[in-house]
Amino acid sequence: MNTKQSKPWYKKFWVWALIIVVLIGIGGATGGNKSDTPTNTASSGTVSESKTTDSKTEFKVGETATFDDKSITIKDVQRNYSTSNQFAQPESGKEFVLVTVEIANNSKSSMDFNTFEFKLQDSNGVQQNESFTALSEGKLNSGSLAPGGKVTGKLAYEVPKDDTGLKLLYQSFSFFSNKAVTFNLI
């Protein structure tokens, strides 16, 4: 008597092959149409796109980096920022730098933004997160932007006094993008 037992459905090869094909298809559909080509929008509003395979990743104050359906512009940089909070003063030999950032959602769905996506790098290569105690008004908070939405806010950093090599680094937290751009602040 031949009593061959059948494997449960979840242990069959064709089930796992089908699952893998479906997951690859979903990954291609959600991440395949995004463009990592940044564009540079000067303050006059004209747009020039990078046509080389080496996408532009460094920008100046006033230029706009556009990628992954978002635009980021550094509107202003204020050196030697003085806070009215007597307990939030820079250490000796340091200063507060205020960076005004504008983020725009160019997509057809909502988009999250987070202040932890920004770091300031000094000329020694030290990267730091925002100094939360230095700023109380006009601060860029984390949140969501509706399609076509735009937010402007300030980020404060404590840096070595008179440092001339300051850069604001942006790295997206998105699972589908690892895009990073640099804004030369000085």
matplotlib code that plots the C-alpha trace (Angstrom):
import matplotlib.pyplot as plt

x = [0.0, 1.5, 0.5, 2.4, 1.5, 1.2, 3.2, 1.2, 0.6, 3.0, 5.9, 5.5, 8.1, 5.6, 4.0, 7.3, 8.3, 4.9, 5.4, 8.9, 7.6, 4.8, 7.1, 9.6, 6.6, 5.4, 8.9, 9.3, 5.9, 6.5, 10.1, 10.7, 9.2, 11.0, 13.7, 16.9, 17.9, 18.1, 17.3, 18.7, 16.2, 17.8, 16.1, 14.8, 12.6, 14.4, 15.0, 18.1, 18.3, 21.5, 21.9, 24.8, 24.8, 26.6, 23.6, 24.3, 24.5, 26.0, 24.1, 24.6, 22.4, 19.4, 19.6, 16.9, 17.6, 14.7, 14.4, 12.0, 9.1, 10.4, 12.3, 14.6, 16.0, 18.2, 16.7, 19.1, 22.0, 22.4, 25.8, 26.3, 22.7, 21.9, 19.1, 17.1, 17.3, 20.0, 20.5, 20.9, 24.2, 27.0, 30.1, 33.2, 34.7, 31.5, 28.5, 24.9, 24.2, 20.6, 19.6, 16.3, 15.0, 12.1, 10.7, 8.0, 6.0, 5.8, 4.0, 0.4, 0.4, 1.3, 5.0, 6.6, 9.6, 11.8, 14.4, 16.6, 17.2, 19.4, 22.9, 25.4, 29.1, 31.9, 35.3, 36.8, 34.2, 32.2, 28.5, 25.9, 22.2, 20.2, 20.7, 17.1, 17.6, 18.9, 15.6, 12.1, 10.3, 10.2, 11.7, 11.3, 9.3, 8.7, 5.4, 3.6, 3.0, -0.1, 0.3, 1.7, 2.3, 5.3, 6.9, 9.6, 11.4, 14.7, 17.3, 19.9, 23.4, 26.3, 29.5, 33.1, 33.2, 33.9, 34.1, 34.2, 33.5, 30.0, 27.7, 24.1, 23.7, 20.3, 19.7, 16.2, 14.8, 12.7, 12.8, 12.7, 15.4, 18.9, 19.3, 21.7, 22.5, 24.9, 24.3, 27.5, 26.5, 29.6]
y = [0.0, 3.3, 6.2, 9.2, 12.2, 15.6, 18.6, 21.4, 24.3, 26.6, 24.2, 23.9, 25.4, 27.1, 29.0, 30.7, 31.4, 33.1, 35.2, 36.3, 37.3, 39.4, 41.2, 42.0, 43.4, 45.5, 46.9, 47.8, 49.5, 51.7, 52.6, 52.3, 55.6, 57.9, 60.2, 60.8, 63.6, 66.8, 70.1, 73.4, 76.3, 79.7, 82.4, 83.8, 80.7, 79.1, 75.4, 73.7, 69.9, 67.9, 65.9, 63.9, 60.6, 62.2, 63.9, 67.3, 66.8, 70.2, 73.4, 77.0, 79.2, 80.2, 77.2, 74.5, 70.8, 68.9, 65.1, 62.3, 64.7, 67.2, 70.5, 71.9, 75.5, 77.2, 80.7, 82.4, 81.8, 84.0, 83.9, 84.8, 84.4, 85.7, 84.0, 85.8, 82.6, 83.3, 79.5, 78.7, 80.4, 79.0, 77.6, 79.7, 79.9, 78.9, 80.6, 79.8, 79.6, 79.9, 78.3, 79.0, 76.0, 75.7, 72.2, 71.8, 68.7, 68.3, 64.9, 63.9, 62.4, 63.6, 63.6, 63.5, 65.8, 65.6, 67.9, 64.9, 64.5, 67.6, 67.8, 70.6, 69.8, 72.1, 72.5, 69.7, 67.2, 67.1, 66.5, 67.5, 67.6, 70.7, 72.6, 72.6, 75.0, 77.9, 78.7, 79.1, 81.1, 80.2, 76.7, 74.0, 71.2, 67.7, 66.9, 66.1, 68.2, 67.8, 67.5, 70.9, 72.0, 74.1, 74.8, 77.2, 77.2, 77.7, 75.3, 76.3, 74.8, 75.5, 75.7, 76.9, 80.7, 82.1, 78.6, 79.2, 75.6, 75.0, 72.7, 71.6, 67.9, 66.4, 62.7, 61.4, 58.9, 57.3, 53.6, 54.0, 56.7, 57.2, 60.5, 62.9, 66.5, 69.1, 72.9, 75.0, 77.7, 79.9]
z = [0.0, -1.1, 1.2, 0.0, 2.0, 0.3, 1.6, 3.1, 0.6, 2.2, 1.8, -1.9, -4.2, -6.6, -3.7, -2.7, -6.3, -6.8, -3.6, -4.7, -8.2, -6.6, -4.2, -7.0, -9.0, -6.1, -5.5, -9.2, -9.2, -6.2, -6.7, -10.4, -11.6, -9.2, -10.6, -8.7, -11.1, -9.1, -10.8, -10.1, -9.8, -9.5, -7.6, -10.9, -11.3, -14.3, -14.2, -15.7, -15.3, -15.1, -18.3, -17.1, -15.3, -12.5, -10.8, -9.2, -5.4, -4.3, -4.2, -3.1, -0.9, -3.0, -5.4, -5.3, -5.2, -6.7, -6.5, -5.4, -5.9, -3.4, -3.6, -0.9, -1.0, 1.5, 1.7, 4.1, 6.5, 9.6, 11.4, 15.1, 15.9, 19.4, 21.3, 24.0, 26.1, 28.7, 29.3, 25.6, 24.7, 22.5, 24.2, 24.2, 20.7, 19.1, 17.5, 16.5, 12.8, 11.7, 8.3, 6.7, 4.7, 2.4, 1.5, -1.2, -2.0, -5.8, -5.7, -5.9, -2.4, 1.0, 2.0, 5.4, 6.4, 9.4, 10.9, 11.6, 7.8, 8.1, 9.6, 9.6, 8.8, 9.8, 8.0, 10.2, 8.9, 12.2, 11.5, 14.1, 14.6, 15.2, 18.5, 19.8, 22.6, 20.5, 18.7, 19.8, 17.0, 13.3, 13.9, 11.2, 12.8, 11.5, 9.9, 6.6, 3.5, 1.4, -2.4, -3.6, 0.0, 1.1, 4.5, 5.5, 8.8, 10.6, 11.8, 14.4, 14.8, 17.2, 15.2, 15.6, 15.4, 11.9, 10.3, 6.5, 5.4, 6.7, 4.7, 5.3, 4.5, 3.6, 3.7, 3.1, 5.6, 2.8, 2.4, -1.4, -1.7, -0.3, -2.0, -0.3, -1.2, 0.2, 0.5, 0.7, 3.2, 2.9]

ax = plt.figure().add_subplot(projection="3d")
ax.plot(x, y, z, "-o")
ax.set_aspect("equal")
plt.show()
